[in-house]
């Protein structure tokens, strides 16, 4: 058992050493998977945008998802990485990248759900008291979901010591209360309900995210 675990850990460490990606390489992964959509989208944050990054598409290929996760793991400073006990992500968007981050770091991965409106652990998931948690998201726009997920980890007895995400759409403005390490910054304009430009209002709005409340 220990031998198997140590082997997986060693493989993860080797992969980390060779997993740096340039910004152009990262964007190529999104383009290759047709993950960048254009139209009129109502984001999970409640804001409107003419662009949407469908990270589910970029993650649908396991090899690509693994490459992105290993590259994302490289963004975490070594002193923080050494403290991580477990990876936690919010459902639905964070589940796949959270699982791949667990693989990249050689750690267990679990996810939060909110069937009643508030995040909590289900399905037998539980955190040891004081567990050091890496929160993992697909996209951060305003940081609302992240802050709610971080608070939920605290209620479950853990402590989020950092967050990572594939994409930061906040223009560096989201304050999560913990160190934040995105793989890439992609900043398309977003608009409040009363500020949507005419060219967007002329397009039927779609809601591609997973947030329901």
N, C-alpha and C positions, 0 to 999 in steps of 0.2 A: 504493500500500500504506500509506504513511505517512498520506496524506490520509484514507483510510478509517479507520485506527486512531485518528487524532486526532478524527474526527467521532464515533466511538463513545465515546471518552473524554469529549468535550464533552457528549454526551447524558447520560452517566452522571452527570457533575458537576451538570448542570441538574436531573436527577431527584433527586439527593441534596438539593438545596436546597429541594425541595418535598415531602419524604417523611416528615415527622414525623407520628407517630400517637399518639393518646392511649391510655391503658390500656383504656378502654372500647371504642375502635375495634379494638384488637388482639383483645380477647376476643370481639367481635362476629364477627371473621373465623373464630375457632375454632368458635363456635356455628353460624355459617352453614354450615360444612362438616361439621358433626356429628363433629368431631374429639375431643370430650370423651366418653369412654366410662365406663360404670359397670358393676361386676361384681367379680370377684376375679382380680387380675392378678399374675403373677410378673414383676417388672421385670428389665431387663438387669442391674441391680445385684445381683440375688439377693434383694431385699426384696419384700414383698407390699404391695399397695395395693388399695383399693376403687375407685380411679379411674385412668384411663390416657389420656394425650394422644396420639392417633394422628396425629402430625404429617404422615404421608404423605397423610392426607385434606386437611389444611389447605393442603398444597402441591400437590395434584393439579390445581388450576386455575392455569395459568401467570400470569395477571394478578394473582391473589392472592399467589402465591409471590413475584412481583416486588415487589409493594407491601411485603410483610413484609421482604424482603431489603433494600430501600432504607431502610426504617425502622430495621432492625438496623444498617446501616452508619452511620446517624446517631449511634448509641450510642458509636461508637469515637472517642476524642479525636483531633483533627486531627493532632497530632504523631505519633501512632502510625499513623494512616491513611496518612500521607505516606511511611512507611517500608516499607509492605507491598509485597513483590515478587510473591507468589503466594498463592492460597487453597488450603488442603488440608483435606479432611474425611474422617472415617472411614466406610467402607461398613458397613451399607447406609444407615442413617438420615440420615447427613449429606450424601449425594450431591446431592440436589436443592437443598437450601438452600445448599450449597457452590457449586454451579453458579450459582445466582442471586446469591450474594455476589460471585462473580467478575464477573458482569455489572454489578452495582451499582458495583463499584470499578474497573471497566475492567482487570481482571487475569485471567490464566489461572487455571483451577481444576482440581485433580486430586484423586484420592481414594486412601486407603489400604485395603488388604484384608488379611484374615488367614485364608487357606484352611488354613494349618498351625497356627493358634492365635496367631501373633504378627503384628502389623501390619507391612506393608511395601508399597512401591510396586510395581505391576505394569503391564502393558499399555504399556510403553515410557515411562511417567512417570519423570521424574528431576528432582532439585533441583540447581541450581547450588550450589557450595560457598559456605556462608555466606548463602544466600538467606533473606530475612526473610519468615516465614510467618504468615498468619492462620489459626488453626485454627477450623473452623466445625462446630458440632454442631446437631442438632435439639433434643434434651433432655439436660440434665445433672442427674443425681440424686445419685450419690455422687462422680462425677468419675473413676471408675476407667477407663472407656474413654478419656476425654480424656487422662488422664495417660499411658496406654499409647500413644495416638496421638502425643502430644507427644514421648515418648521415641523413637518410631519416626522422626519427622522428624529428630531429632538424629542417629540412626544413618544416615539418608539424606544427611546433610551440611547440612541446613538448621537454622534457628533459629526457633522459635515465639516471636513477640513479644507475642501476645495471643490470646485465644480469645473467640468470640462464640457464642451459642446462641439459638434461638427462645425456649426456656423453661428457667428455672432452678428445679428442684424440690428443691434441696438446702437450702433455707431459709438460704441464704447461707453454708453451712458447708463447701462443697467447696473444697479448696485445690488448685488446679491448678498452682501454681508460676509462673504468668504472670497478667497482668491479665485479668480476665474481665468481659465485657459482655453480659449476657442482654437480650433484648427485653422479657421480662416474667418476674416471679416468680409461680409458682403452686404453693402449698404444701399438697398433700393429705398426710395422714398415711401413713407407710410403716412396715412392721413386719418384724422378723427372723422366721425360720422358727418359733422357739419363742414368739413373742409375738403371733401372729395372733389377733385377737379371734374369738369364737365365730360372730358373724354373717357373717364372711368364710369361715371354715372350712366353713360350711354350703353355700357356693357353689362349684361346680366351678372349679378354677383354670385360667386360660389364660395362655399366654406369648406376648404380642403383639410383643415386641421382636425384634431381629435378632442378638443376641449368642448364640453357640453354645458358646463356651469362655471 
